[in-house]
């Protein structure tokens, strides 16, 4: 059984980790922020270069792209002359076009990026010497892609599908399946925030009309000592309303320092979520001037419990979406 990594351990897979198999060693060190679903042009270059040397056609077999062992010699000579003749070419892997597509559209898991980069070497798009730099210059992701891959669901899930039970029509089968499990209830008591829970910024609506502006993962939360808090007409209760939060996220381009940070937070309690189903929720007002310019005045940071997802996909083996672990 493969146990679930902590958020920071998972983040490290994107920042300078060497992925090694019997065929190749590649350093995955991603820095780019890629928002949206635009395909990098190298995806089509790769498919065009590899298809003649494969069993199956990605147009008719969208989930399988298998290298044909009988054509490996031609592949080596014509597409990758820099690959040493003594080095084997991977003829065992079932290459999933959907997985390669995710890597090239900013939605790839670390292993999917590794597999795409390895195939890019075979396709002659890059070389064994330059592949590490190629990964850094080509692959990226955004906040909900990182969260979806960390949780083991789908990197295509929008932030709202973690907040609301409503599921918009017209979703792909993968997103629809993952959305069955993606709902996370809001957390009302800051003392109940646990590692692996989600943090969501709710602010002014963006150009798409969506108020869900950012999502990340809690690495750790150290609450301050509780104090008496009065909520409505109820008697005072002891509750922590501040503490030290360690957060892991992919909200901008950059290295480890941009994606892992520790901050002191002060909560407001006794409120409710501004989205349905309305439920008790604590939040942190966003007052930083740079962030209010991005998210708007009145933006708030809410926290969601992902305990049910973490329990269901604890060993990272049972995957809803057709993806390559990690």
C-alpha positions as CSV (number, residue, x, y, z in Angstrom):
1,X,0.0,0.0,0.0
2,X,1.2,3.5,-0.9
3,X,0.3,5.9,1.9
4,X,-0.8,9.4,1.1
5,X,1.9,12.0,1.2
6,X,1.5,15.2,3.1
7,X,0.8,18.3,1.1
8,X,4.4,19.5,1.3
9,X,5.7,16.0,0.4
10,X,3.5,16.0,-2.7
11,X,4.5,19.5,-3.6
12,X,8.2,18.4,-3.5
13,X,7.4,16.0,-6.4
14,X,7.0,19.1,-8.6
15,X,10.1,20.9,-7.3
16,X,13.4,19.2,-8.1
17,X,12.6,15.6,-7.6
18,X,14.3,13.0,-9.8
19,X,12.0,10.4,-11.3
20,X,14.0,7.4,-12.3
21,X,13.1,4.1,-14.1
22,X,15.1,1.6,-15.9
23,X,15.0,3.7,-19.0
24,X,15.7,7.3,-18.0
25,X,16.2,9.7,-15.1
26,X,14.4,13.1,-15.3
27,X,14.4,15.9,-12.8
28,X,10.9,17.4,-12.5
29,X,11.3,21.0,-11.4
30,X,8.2,22.9,-12.5
31,X,7.8,26.7,-12.1
32,X,5.1,27.8,-14.5
33,X,1.6,28.9,-13.6
34,X,-0.7,27.6,-16.4
35,X,-4.3,28.6,-16.1
36,X,-7.0,27.3,-18.4
37,X,-7.0,24.4,-20.7
38,X,-4.9,25.5,-23.7
39,X,-2.7,22.7,-25.0
40,X,1.0,23.4,-25.4
41,X,1.9,23.0,-29.1
42,X,4.4,20.3,-28.2
43,X,1.6,17.9,-27.5
44,X,0.6,17.7,-31.1
45,X,4.3,17.6,-32.1
46,X,4.8,14.6,-29.9
47,X,1.7,12.8,-31.1
48,X,2.7,13.4,-34.7
49,X,6.2,12.2,-34.2
50,X,5.4,9.1,-32.1
51,X,2.3,7.8,-33.8
52,X,4.2,6.0,-36.7
53,X,6.1,4.0,-34.2
54,X,3.2,3.0,-32.1
55,X,0.4,0.4,-32.0
56,X,-2.9,2.2,-32.2
57,X,-3.8,5.7,-33.3
58,X,-4.5,8.4,-30.8
59,X,-7.4,9.6,-32.9
60,X,-9.2,6.3,-32.7
61,X,-7.7,5.0,-29.4
62,X,-7.6,8.1,-27.2
63,X,-6.5,6.2,-24.1
64,X,-3.8,4.0,-25.5
65,X,-0.5,4.8,-27.3
66,X,1.7,1.8,-27.1
67,X,5.3,1.8,-28.6
68,X,5.7,-1.0,-31.1
69,X,8.9,-3.0,-30.1
70,X,9.4,-4.0,-33.8
71,X,10.0,-0.3,-34.7
72,X,12.2,0.7,-31.7
73,X,15.4,0.7,-33.9
74,X,13.8,3.1,-36.4
75,X,12.5,5.2,-33.6
76,X,16.0,5.5,-32.0
77,X,17.7,6.3,-35.3
78,X,15.2,8.7,-36.8
79,X,13.6,10.5,-33.8
80,X,16.3,10.3,-31.1
81,X,19.8,9.9,-32.5
82,X,21.3,11.3,-29.3
83,X,19.9,8.5,-27.2
84,X,22.8,6.1,-26.6
85,X,22.5,2.8,-28.5
86,X,23.1,0.9,-25.4
87,X,20.1,2.5,-23.6
88,X,16.8,0.6,-23.9
89,X,13.7,2.3,-25.1
90,X,10.6,1.8,-23.0
91,X,8.4,-0.6,-24.9
92,X,6.3,-1.8,-21.9
93,X,4.5,1.4,-20.9
94,X,0.9,1.8,-22.0
95,X,1.0,5.5,-23.0
96,X,-2.3,7.2,-22.2
97,X,-3.1,10.0,-24.5
98,X,-5.4,11.5,-21.9
99,X,-2.5,11.5,-19.5
100,X,-0.2,13.2,-22.0
101,X,-2.8,15.8,-22.8
102,X,-3.2,16.7,-19.1
103,X,0.6,17.1,-18.7
104,X,0.7,19.5,-21.7
105,X,-2.3,21.5,-20.6
106,X,-1.1,22.3,-17.1
107,X,-3.0,19.5,-15.4
108,X,-0.5,16.7,-15.0
109,X,0.5,14.8,-11.9
110,X,4.2,14.6,-11.3
111,X,4.4,11.1,-12.8
112,X,2.4,12.2,-15.8
113,X,4.9,15.0,-16.4
114,X,7.7,12.5,-16.1
115,X,6.1,10.1,-18.6
116,X,5.3,13.0,-21.1
117,X,8.9,14.2,-20.8
118,X,10.3,10.7,-21.4
119,X,8.2,10.3,-24.5
120,X,9.3,13.8,-25.7
121,X,12.9,12.5,-25.6
122,X,11.9,9.5,-27.7
123,X,10.0,11.8,-30.1
124,X,13.1,13.9,-30.6
125,X,11.4,17.0,-29.2
126,X,14.2,17.3,-26.6
127,X,17.3,15.3,-25.7
128,X,18.4,13.3,-22.7
129,X,20.8,16.1,-21.9
130,X,18.3,18.9,-22.2
131,X,15.2,17.2,-20.9
132,X,15.4,18.6,-17.3
133,X,15.4,22.1,-18.7
134,X,12.6,21.2,-21.1
135,X,10.4,20.1,-18.2
136,X,10.9,23.5,-16.4
137,X,10.3,25.5,-19.6
138,X,7.2,23.5,-20.7
139,X,5.1,22.2,-17.9
140,X,3.1,24.0,-15.3
141,X,-0.3,24.0,-13.5
142,X,-2.7,26.1,-11.5
143,X,-4.3,26.0,-8.1
144,X,-7.2,23.6,-8.7
145,X,-5.0,21.3,-10.8
146,X,-2.6,20.9,-7.9
147,X,-5.4,20.3,-5.4
148,X,-7.1,17.8,-7.6
149,X,-4.0,15.8,-8.2
150,X,-3.0,15.9,-4.5
151,X,-6.4,14.6,-3.4
152,X,-6.3,11.8,-6.1
153,X,-9.5,13.0,-7.9
154,X,-9.3,15.0,-11.1
155,X,-7.2,18.1,-11.8
156,X,-10.1,19.3,-14.1
157,X,-12.5,19.9,-11.2
158,X,-13.3,23.6,-10.7
159,X,-13.1,25.1,-7.2
160,X,-16.9,25.4,-6.9
161,X,-17.3,21.6,-7.1
162,X,-15.5,21.4,-3.7
163,X,-17.8,24.0,-2.2
164,X,-21.2,23.2,-3.6
165,X,-23.2,20.1,-4.1
166,X,-24.6,21.4,-7.3
167,X,-23.0,19.9,-10.4
168,X,-23.2,21.8,-13.7
169,X,-24.4,19.8,-16.7
170,X,-22.1,19.0,-19.6
171,X,-19.1,17.9,-17.7
172,X,-16.8,15.2,-19.0
173,X,-17.3,11.7,-17.7
174,X,-14.1,12.0,-15.6
175,X,-15.1,15.3,-14.0
176,X,-18.6,14.0,-13.4
177,X,-17.3,10.9,-11.7
178,X,-14.8,12.8,-9.6
179,X,-17.5,15.3,-8.7
180,X,-19.4,12.6,-7.0
181,X,-16.9,12.7,-4.2
182,X,-15.5,16.3,-4.4
183,X,-17.9,18.1,-2.1
184,X,-16.2,19.2,1.2
185,X,-18.2,20.8,4.0
186,X,-17.2,24.1,5.5
187,X,-15.4,24.2,8.8
188,X,-17.0,26.4,11.5
189,X,-14.4,26.0,14.4
190,X,-10.8,26.9,13.5
191,X,-9.7,24.4,16.0
192,X,-11.0,21.6,13.7
193,X,-8.8,22.5,10.8
194,X,-6.6,19.5,10.0
195,X,-3.7,18.8,7.6
196,X,-5.0,18.1,4.1
197,X,-8.1,20.3,4.5
198,X,-8.7,22.9,1.8
199,X,-8.6,26.6,1.9
200,X,-10.7,28.6,-0.6
201,X,-10.7,32.3,-1.4
202,X,-14.2,33.7,-2.1
203,X,-14.1,37.2,-3.6
204,X,-15.4,39.3,-6.4
205,X,-16.5,37.5,-9.5
206,X,-13.9,37.0,-12.2
207,X,-14.3,37.4,-15.9
208,X,-16.1,34.1,-16.0
209,X,-18.6,35.3,-13.4
210,X,-17.2,32.9,-10.7
211,X,-16.5,34.1,-7.1
212,X,-14.2,31.1,-6.3
213,X,-10.8,32.7,-6.8
214,X,-8.2,30.4,-5.4
215,X,-7.8,27.0,-3.6
216,X,-4.9,25.4,-1.7
217,X,-4.2,22.8,0.9
218,X,-3.5,23.0,4.7
219,X,-0.1,21.6,5.6
220,X,-0.6,22.4,9.3
221,X,-2.5,24.7,11.6
222,X,-1.3,25.5,15.1
223,X,-4.2,27.2,17.0
224,X,-3.6,29.7,19.7
225,X,-5.1,29.0,23.1
226,X,-8.9,29.2,23.1
227,X,-10.8,32.1,24.5
228,X,-14.5,32.7,25.3
229,X,-16.4,33.5,22.1
230,X,-20.1,34.4,21.9
231,X,-21.9,33.4,18.7
232,X,-25.4,34.9,18.5
233,X,-27.5,34.4,21.6
234,X,-25.7,31.2,22.7
235,X,-23.6,31.1,25.8
236,X,-19.9,31.8,25.3
237,X,-17.8,28.8,24.2
238,X,-14.1,28.4,24.3
239,X,-12.7,28.6,20.8
240,X,-9.4,29.5,19.2
241,X,-9.7,32.4,16.8
242,X,-6.1,32.7,15.6
243,X,-3.0,30.7,15.0
244,X,-0.2,29.8,12.7
245,X,-1.2,28.4,9.3
246,X,1.1,26.5,6.9
247,X,-0.4,26.5,3.4
248,X,0.6,24.6,0.2
249,X,-0.7,26.0,-3.1
250,X,0.0,26.8,-6.7
251,X,-1.4,30.3,-7.1
252,X,1.4,31.8,-9.0
253,X,4.6,31.0,-10.9
254,X,7.7,30.3,-8.9
255,X,9.7,27.9,-6.8
256,X,9.1,26.4,-3.4
257,X,8.9,29.7,-1.6
258,X,5.9,30.8,-3.7
259,X,4.1,27.5,-3.1
260,X,4.8,26.8,0.6
261,X,4.4,29.5,3.2
262,X,3.6,30.0,6.9
263,X,1.4,32.8,8.0
264,X,-0.3,34.1,11.1
265,X,-4.1,34.2,10.7
266,X,-7.0,35.8,12.7
267,X,-10.4,34.2,12.2
268,X,-13.9,35.6,12.3
269,X,-16.4,33.0,13.6
270,X,-20.1,32.7,13.7
271,X,-20.6,33.4,10.0
272,X,-22.0,31.3,7.2
273,X,-20.8,30.3,3.7
274,X,-21.9,32.7,0.9
275,X,-22.5,29.7,-1.3
276,X,-25.2,26.9,-1.1
277,X,-25.8,24.9,0.9
278,X,-25.4,27.7,3.5
279,X,-23.7,26.4,6.6
280,X,-21.8,27.7,9.6
281,X,-18.2,28.7,8.6
282,X,-15.2,30.5,10.0
283,X,-13.2,32.7,7.7
284,X,-10.1,34.9,7.5
285,X,-10.7,38.4,6.0
286,X,-8.2,39.1,3.3
287,X,-6.7,42.6,3.9
288,X,-3.4,42.4,2.0
289,X,-3.4,45.2,-0.6
290,X,-1.9,43.0,-3.3
291,X,-4.4,40.3,-2.7
292,X,-7.4,42.6,-2.6
293,X,-6.4,44.0,-6.0
294,X,-6.6,40.4,-7.3
295,X,-9.6,39.1,-5.4
296,X,-11.5,42.3,-4.7
297,X,-12.4,44.1,-1.5
298,X,-14.2,41.9,1.0
299,X,-12.5,38.7,-0.2
300,X,-12.4,36.0,2.5
301,X,-10.5,32.8,3.1
302,X,-12.7,29.8,4.0
303,X,-11.7,26.3,5.1
304,X,-13.2,23.0,3.9
305,X,-12.9,19.6,5.4
306,X,-11.5,17.0,2.9
307,X,-11.5,14.2,5.5
308,X,-14.0,12.1,3.5
309,X,-11.9,12.3,0.3
310,X,-8.7,11.6,2.1
311,X,-10.2,8.5,3.7
312,X,-11.7,7.2,0.5
313,X,-8.5,7.6,-1.5
314,X,-6.1,7.0,1.4
315,X,-3.8,4.7,-0.5
316,X,-3.8,6.7,-3.7
317,X,-4.5,3.5,-5.6
318,X,-8.3,3.8,-6.3
319,X,-8.5,6.7,-8.7
320,X,-11.7,8.1,-10.1
321,X,-10.1,9.7,-13.1
322,X,-7.9,8.0,-15.6
323,X,-4.6,9.3,-14.4
324,X,-1.1,8.2,-13.7
325,X,0.0,8.3,-10.1
326,X,1.6,10.1,-8.3
